[in-house]
Every structure is written in structure tokens, then in C-alpha cells.
Amino acid sequence: MMVRNTLLFLALAATAGPALAQSDDAADKWSGFYVGTSIGNTDPRGGDDGTLLFDNNLDGTFGDTVRTGSGADAFLPGFCGGIATGRTPGEGCFDDRGGSTLGARMGYDWQMGNWVFGALAEYNKHDARDGVSGFSTTPASYAMIRELDNTIAVRARAGMAFGQDNDWLAYATAGAVRAKLNNRFETTNTANAFDLTDSGDADGVQFGLGVERKIAGNVSLGLEYLRTRLDDEDTRVRVSRGTAPATNPFLLVNANGTDMLRSDDRLDLDTLQLTLNFRF
């Protein structure tokens, strides 16, 4: 199956307010299968504190300093939490970018009194990007970029029906998610050779809150917030010789080159979306 992690937990959300008199139909208004769609926006929560980490002796341990022949830090100019627009920090960086998300879902709920419990599966197509860049004294820039393509999530949800005839449902949701990430590498360094290793998939967790309201018969309209937390620790770049001399900083410790990866190997995203469900 696409999602390997098991569901993490059921979170219960209680909504304050007196319970109104209900008909027999209202007492079981949220039970049954449903299908639906969603539209919204997803934003990465990257920040500006990401850097590049180096393994210059290729022992698998990152945190080494890449040094020039004189012993100076080759990345003294620094880093930015974005995508470099030129060779130097002064030329600036593009910020991380969020974008639209469009999804489809199916699930099942069962109601016990005012409490509602359920499970759902959801596919979302995203348009969000996050990057980190480093600058060497050459000068040159090195950018590692990841773009969120899609997610498949399996979640549980639990909440409480309220309002006249139980037309409203407030809930919490949590579960497992698998994402398709498009990783790429950009550099202004034309001397060395660069090889990107990328698994393309990232697993994680997803949790959030939502509210739904029945608007017509079995149709409900909702608003949902989700936090997605992905582990992306397998993406790295091998910097090898190319046309560079043996005195190149990436080759001084190990002639086979240097590995680099992002310091922020976890990708957090916020999604706010409208949902439209049809229950049957």
C-alpha cells in the first residue's frame, strides 16, 4: 500500500454549546459513506535558518567544513533559506513559495449520540516549493530545492455534532501520509560535477482540525486545517571533480569528492482548504 505508517491516534474535539432537541434522524445524521473534493492552499513552513551540511571525507557523517587550500572556510559568505538568484548573497534569494491544492477524498463516519468517529483516505495535488542555498568564496551558489507534487493520506477523525438537528460537526483528524517530492539542484559552479540522489518519496504524519455543516440533504460544506510533517533525509548531492583541479576545496580531503545535504531534513507544511462532501 502507498502509506506504510500506521494511523497514529484518534483526537477528540468537543464543541461547547447546549445540545438542542433532536429528531431521530438528527441523532444519526453523520453516519455513512461519503465522497468529496477539496480546494485550498498549502504553504511550506521553512523559515530562513536552513543551511547546507557537508561530508568532505565521505565517511557518512555530515558537519565537516569545506576549506580552501589556505584553510579558509570555502562557504564563509553564508547561506539563505531560499533559492539563490545569483553567485553571491548580495544578489538575493527567492523565498519559499506556497500554492494551490486540489484534492479528492472518500471515507466513512459512524455516529454515537453526539459523537462522530470516522476514517478517510485523501489524495491531494499541490504546488509548493521550498529551498536552501549556500554561497562559496569562488564566488558560486549552490541551491537544493524540493517541490511538493502530491500527497496520499489515510487519517482517522473524531468530533462532535452540534447545532439545530446536529447540522454542524467539529472534529480533529490525524494519520499517516506519503508525499511525492521533486528534488532538484542548481549551481553556478561550472567546474565540478554534481550528482543528485533522490528517492522521490517522503513519509510522515498529518493532523489538523475541521468543521462541517450540512447545507442540503446529504451534502456538507467544510473548512479544514492540516499540518503535514514529512521526513526527507535521503536527498543529497555528490560533488566530484569534473574539470576542477585537484586543489579544489571539494576534493582536498577526499579525491572522490564531497557529499552535501540540507540541514532541514524535515518538511512542514500548512494546508487550509474548503471541503465539499456527498454522503450516501
Secondary structure, 3 states (H helix, E strand, C coil): CCCCCCCCCCCCCCCCCCCCCCCCCHHHCCCEEEEEEEEEEEEECCCCCCCEEEECCCCCCCCECCECCCCCECCCCEEECCEECCCCHHHCEECCECEEEEEEEEEEEEEECCEEEEEEEEEEEEEEEEEEEEEECCCEEEEEEEEEEEEEEEEEEEEEEECHHHCEEEEEEEEEEEEEEEEEEEECCCCCEEEEECCCEEEEEEEEEEEEEEEECCEEEEEEEEEEEEECCCCEEEEECCCCCCCCCCCCCCCCCEEEEECCCEEEEEEEEEEEEEEC
